[in-house]
Every structure is written in structure tokens, then in C-alpha cells.
Amino acid sequence: MGDALKPSTKINNPKELGRYLLKERKSLKLTQKEISEFADVGRKFVLELEKGKATAQLGKVFELLNSLGLELHLIKRGDS
């Protein structure tokens, strides 16, 4: 399977989210500056989020997810 991203990936903590977002950004061949401009967030925010910063502003996280073409879905444990 290599580095291909799965359509659905379980994220358990901020570091995993950061790694996932970094891989997705790179697969789209976007720089941190480019995605920060698309998402209307600072480049520093993108950098910190990709490093797994636990205190990221949730609204900005959603802006970044949207700019990467990603959606957040919640599934009750045991229902997956």
C-alpha cells in the first residue's frame, strides 16, 4: 500500500492528525505557505499543526481540512 492515504483513517491524537495532514498536503504538492493561504491561516499554524500541536484552534483546523479536501466524521466506538 505504500504511502497512499486510505479513504478513512482513524486519528487518535494530535501527532497522528499532524502526520496525516502533512502527507495529504505533500500528496497535493502544496507548500505550507500555499495551503496556509488557501485556508486563510498562518504558515506557523500549519507548521505547528503538522508537528502535532495539541492546542490548535479548532476553527482553523476545520479551515485547513476543508482546504485539503478533507472532512471530519465522528463514529461512536464499536460502530465501525
C-alpha positions in Angstrom: 0.0 0.0 0.0 3.0 2.4 0.5 2.3 6.0 1.3 -1.2 6.1 -0.2 -3.7 7.6 2.1 -6.7 5.4 2.9 -10.2 6.9 2.3 -10.8 6.6 6.0 -8.1 6.8 8.7 -8.6 6.6 12.5 -6.8 9.5 14.2 -6.1 9.0 17.9 -4.1 12.1 18.9 -2.8 15.5 17.6 0.5 14.0 16.3 -1.3 11.5 14.1 -3.5 14.3 12.8 -0.4 16.3 12.0 1.3 13.4 10.2 -1.9 12.7 8.2 -2.3 16.4 7.2 1.4 16.6 6.2 1.1 13.6 4.0 -2.1 14.9 2.4 -0.5 18.3 1.8 2.5 16.8 0.2 0.4 14.4 -2.0 -1.3 17.6 -3.3 2.2 19.1 -4.0 1.4 22.1 -1.9 3.8 24.1 0.3 2.9 25.2 3.8 2.7 28.7 2.5 0.3 27.8 -0.3 -2.1 25.8 2.0 -2.0 28.5 4.6 -3.1 31.0 2.0 -5.9 28.7 0.7 -7.1 28.0 4.3 -6.6 31.7 5.4 -4.5 30.6 8.3 -0.9 31.5 9.1 2.0 29.4 7.9 3.1 29.0 11.5 -0.3 27.4 12.3 0.2 24.9 9.5 3.7 24.1 10.7 2.6 23.6 14.4 -0.4 21.5 13.4 1.7 19.2 11.2 4.0 18.8 14.2 1.1 17.7 16.4 0.5 20.8 18.5 -2.3 19.8 20.9 -3.7 23.3 21.4 -4.6 24.2 17.8 -7.7 26.3 17.3 -10.5 24.0 16.2 -12.0 26.5 13.7 -8.6 26.9 12.0 -8.3 23.1 11.9 -11.6 22.9 10.0 -10.4 25.6 7.6 -7.3 23.6 6.8 -9.2 20.3 6.5 -11.6 22.0 4.0 -8.7 23.4 2.0 -7.1 19.9 1.7 -10.5 18.5 0.6 -10.9 16.5 3.8 -14.0 16.0 6.0 -14.2 15.1 9.7 -16.5 12.3 10.6 -17.2 11.0 14.1 -18.1 7.4 14.7 -19.2 6.0 18.0 -16.7 3.4 19.3 -17.8 -0.1 18.5 -19.8 1.1 15.5 -17.0 1.0 12.9 
